[in-house]
Amino acid sequence: MIYVLGALCFLLLLLYVLETKRYKALSSASVQAEEQRRQAEERLLLAQRSLEDTRSQLEQARLEGQERAISLASMGSELRGVTDELDRLRSSYSELQQTATDTALRLSSTETQRASLVAELEKLQAEKSHLVEELRDSFRSVASDIMRERTEDLDKRAKETLSPLREDLKRFGEQVEKAYTDESRERFSLKDSIEKLILRSQEISDETTSLTRALRGDSKVQGDWGELILERILDQSGLIRGEHYFVQETLRDETGSVITTEENRGGLRPDVIVRYPNRGAVVIDSKVSLTAYTRYVAAETDADRTVALRDHITSLKKHIQELSGKKYEEYALGSANFVMLFIPNEPAYTLALTEEPTLWEEAYRKNVVLINGTNLIAALRMAQDMWQRDSQQRNVMQIVDEAGKLYDKFATFTETFLKIESKLSDAQSAFAEAKGQLRDGRGNVLGRFDKLKTLGAKTKKALPTALQPSDDTPEDED
């Protein structure tokens, strides 16, 4: 029994020890698990904070992306505007380059024609000199064999024939020399003329600025002043008033009737119409807008300047709309499909386009081209150069026509010359026949006169030796 109790106690003690160890193990595992849970919660908290930071960064990145997209869209719009302007400038440059190429080709063709005509003139002059010399030699050789009166008559007829030919050759040479001289002078003076016109444009622009105060607020005076500036540029452009351009001309249709509209029942009268050699034309209308611009220049605060600048652009847009509504390009015969709106004040022009770059394109869509003094001078110079080339071309055609007339005149002269040769040949034959009858043959007249002298006729003179009958001439039978 004691052994059993001892064994039971040992067993209980063993169980207690084991349970204590298991409890400690469980407690240790629980502590570790709690520590791991705490660490996991800390990591979770850090992950949540990191996630929130990431979300915040993503939201900021999204907002920045939207701002950049808006900025890119704006830059794309500006880029398209710049691209369109670049395309327009390239197109203008190509047109100017093509015009320069065509002008060079026409100049080369004119120079070739002139050289050919000069060579033909020299050839004709040489042939004329040769023919005149041959004709003189023929006259000299025949003069000793035929009667003097006949010779003088032929010489007179030859002079009458050659005199018009000589005058035609002289006039032809003068026309060729004049055409060459005019062409050279115009070619070498072109650059100097352009520089002078540009300088004058700057002077006009300076005068525009100095007159701003005097013109402030008076629209009628401003309009008259703008037209005056336009006329001064036209006067110095080399174009001829009443021939190359027309001021305040009433528009008429093909029948000559005055063109009227509902808004302009008294007729349409643009400031200037510039004509081109190809029967084309362009209308130029001067518009002055200085009231708002002078307020902008005189403004002392940014707010005042902003208001004045907005009014300045609004005034220009109003002028564009008014000019577009008149439809000059539809009514002016031969006109281009646009009209030029001339702004004489260079700073006002530059300020408007700088502040609102799309203003030029907006006006062009309404068939209105905004133009300042410098650009107007360049356009007028091109028109003047076209008129000069047209005049030179007409001179060349006149020279060619004169050359044709000269050739026809020379052909007539050769026909007359051949007739003279034939007449001289006939006269020579008749003279030889008459001389033979006088001196040679049986019963010739000289022989009979000589026989009278032999028979005792009293004479004071002797017959010329050259007309003495030959010794072998048989005597006349009685």
TIMAR-273557 format. One record per residue (C-alpha): residue in one letter; x, y, z. Coordinates in steps of 0.25 Angstrom, whole numbers, plus 5000, padded with zeros to 4 digits. Layout:
<rs>
AXYZ/...
</rs>
This chain:
<rs>
M500050005000/I501150095003/Y501850064990/V500550094983/L500450224990/G501850254987/A501750224972/L500450304972/C501150424978/F502350414968/L501350404957/L500650524962/L501950604964/L502350564950/L501050604944/Y501250744951/V502650764946/L502150724932/E500950824933/T501850934939/K502750914927/R501650914917/Y501051034924/K502351114923/A502451064908/L501051114905/S501351244913/S502651264905/A501851234892/S500751324896/V501751434899/Q502451414885/A501151404878/E500751544885/E502051604881/Q501851554867/R500451604867/R500951744872/Q502051744861/A501051704851/E500151814855/E501351914854/R501651864841/L500251874836/L500152014842/L501452054834/A500851984822/Q499552064823/R500352194825/S501252154813/L499952124805/E499352264809/D500652334805/T500652254792/R499252294790/S499552434793/Q500752434783/L499852364772/E498752474774/Q499852584773/A500452514761/R499052504755/L498852654757/E500152694752/G499852604740/Q498552674737/E499252814738/R500352764729/A499252714719/I498652844719/S499952914717/L500252814706/A498952844700/S499152994701/M500552974695/G500052894684/S499053004680/E500153104680/L501053004672/R499952994662/G499853144661/V501353154659/T501253044649/D500153104641/E500953234641/L502253164637/D501453094626/R500953234621/L502353294622/R502853174614/S501753194604/S502053344603/Y503553314601/S503253204590/E502453304583/L503453414584/Q504553314580/Q503753274568/T503453424564/A504953444565/T505253324556/D504253364546/T504853504546/A506253454544/L505753364533/R505053474526/L506253564528/S507153454522/S506153434510/T506153594508/E507653594508/T507753484498/Q506753544489/R507553684490/A508853614487/S508253544475/L507653674470/V508953744472/A509653634464/E508653644453/L508753794453/E510253784451/K510153684440/L509153774433/Q510053894434/A511253814428/E510353764417/K509853904414/S511253964414/H511753854405/L510553874396/V510654024396/E512154014392/E511853914381/L510754014376/R511754124376/D512754044368/S511754004358/F511354154357/R512754194355/S513054084344/V511754114337/A511954274338/S513054264328/D512254184318/I510954244318/M510354384317/R510554474330/E509054504331/R508754364332/T509754344343/E509254454351/D507854404350/L508254264355/D509054324366/K507954404370/R506954284370/A507954204378/K508054314389/E506554324390/T506554174392/L507754174402/S507254294411/P506054224417/L506854104419/R507954184426/E506954254435/D506254114439/L507654054443/K507954184451/R506654174458/F506754024460/G508154044467/E507654154476/Q506454074481/V507353954484/E508354034491/K507254104499/A506553974503/Y507953924508/T508254054515/D506954054522/E506953914526/S508353924532/R508054054539/E506753994545/R507453864549/F508653934557/S507654044563/L506653934569/K507453914582/D507654054584/S506254094582/I505753984591/E506754034602/K506254174600/L504754134601/I505054054614/L505754174620/R504554264616/S503654164622/Q504354174635/E504354324634/I502854324631/S502654234643/D503454334652/E502554444647/T501354354650/T501754344665/S502054494666/L500654534660/T499954434670/R499554544680/A499054644669/L498154534664/R497654484677/G496154464678/D495754524664/S495354404655/K495154494643/V496554554644/Q497154414647/G496554364634/D497054474626/W498354464631/G498454314628/E498054334614/L499154444613/I500154344618/L499654244608/E499754344596/R501154384600/I501654244600/L500954224586/D501554354581/Q502954304585/S502754154580/G503054184565/L501654154561/I500954254552/R499654314558/G498454294548/E499154184541/H499754084551/Y498854124563/F497554204565/V497154284577/Q495654294582/E495154234569/T493754194568/L493554054565/R492754014552/D492353884546/E492753844532/T491653934525/G492154054532/S491054064542/V491354104557/I491253994566/T490354014578/T489953934590/E488953944601/E489954004611/N490654094600/R489554144591/G490454254587/G491454154581/L492754084586/R494054174586/P495254104592/D496454184596/V497354124586/I497254024574/V498653974570/R498653914556/Y499553804550/P500053774536/N499253644535/R497953734537/G497953684552/A497753784563/V497753794578/V496953894587/I497653964598/D496854034609/S497454124620/K496954104634/V497554184646/S497254144661/L497954234670/T497054274681/A497154154689/Y498654134685/T498954274691/R498254244704/Y499054114704/V500354194703/A499954294713/A499454204723/E500154204737/T499654074742/D499553934737/A498053934739/D497854054730/R498853994720/T498053864719/V496753934717/A497354024706/L498053904699/R496653834699/D495953954693/H497153964683/I496953824678/T495453834678/S495553964669/L496453884659/K495453764659/K494353864656/H495153924644/I495353784639/Q493853754640/E493453884633/L494453864622/S494053714620/G492653754619/K492853854607/K493253734598/Y494253814590/E494953684585/E493653644578/Y493253774571/A494653824567/L494953774553/G496153674553/S496353694568/A496953584576/N496153514586/F496553604597/V496753744601/M497853814608/L497653884621/F498753984623/I499154024637/P500054144636/N500554144651/E501554034652/P501554024667/A500054014667/Y500153904657/T501253824664/L500553844678/A499253784673/L499853664666/T500753634678/E499653644688/E498753554679/P499553474669/T498253414663/L497753554659/W498453544645/E497853404642/E496553444647/A496553564637/Y497053474626/R495853384628/K495053504625/N495853534612/V496553654619/V498053654619/L498653744630/I499853814625/N500853924631/G501754024623/T502953934621/N502153824616/L501353914607/I502553974601/A503053834598/A501753794591/L501753924583/R503153914579/M502853774573/A501653834565/Q502553944560/D503553844556/M502453764549/W502153894541/Q503553914537/R503753774532/D502453794524/S502953914518/Q504253854514/Q503553734508/R502753834500/N504053904496/V504653774491/M503353744483/Q503453874477/I504953854473/V504553724467/D503453794459/E504453894454/A505453794451/G504353724442/K504053854435/L505453884433/Y505653744427/D504453774417/K505053904414/F506353844411/A505653734402/T505053854394/F506353914393/T507053794387/E505853784377/T506153924373/F507653894372/L507353784363/K506453864354/I507553974353/E508553864349/S507653814338/K507453964333/L508953984334/S509153864326/D508153904315/A508754044315/Q510153984313/S509653894301/A508954014295/F510154094296/A511053984290/E510053974278/A510054124276/K511554134277/G511654024267/Q510754094257/L511554214259/R512954164257/D512954024251/G512353954240/R512153984225/G511654124223/N511754164237/V511554314240/L512954344245/G513554284232/R512654374224/F513054504232/D514454464231/K514254444216/L513754584215/K514954644221/T515854564211/L515054624200/G515454764204/A514454804214/K514954914223/T514954884238/K515454944250/K515454824260/A515754674258/L514954554263/P515354494276/T516454384274/A515554284282/L514454304271/Q515354294259/P514854184250/S515754054250/D516654044238/D516053914233/T514753974232/P514353954217/E514054074209/D512654094205/E512354064190/D511754184182/
</rs>
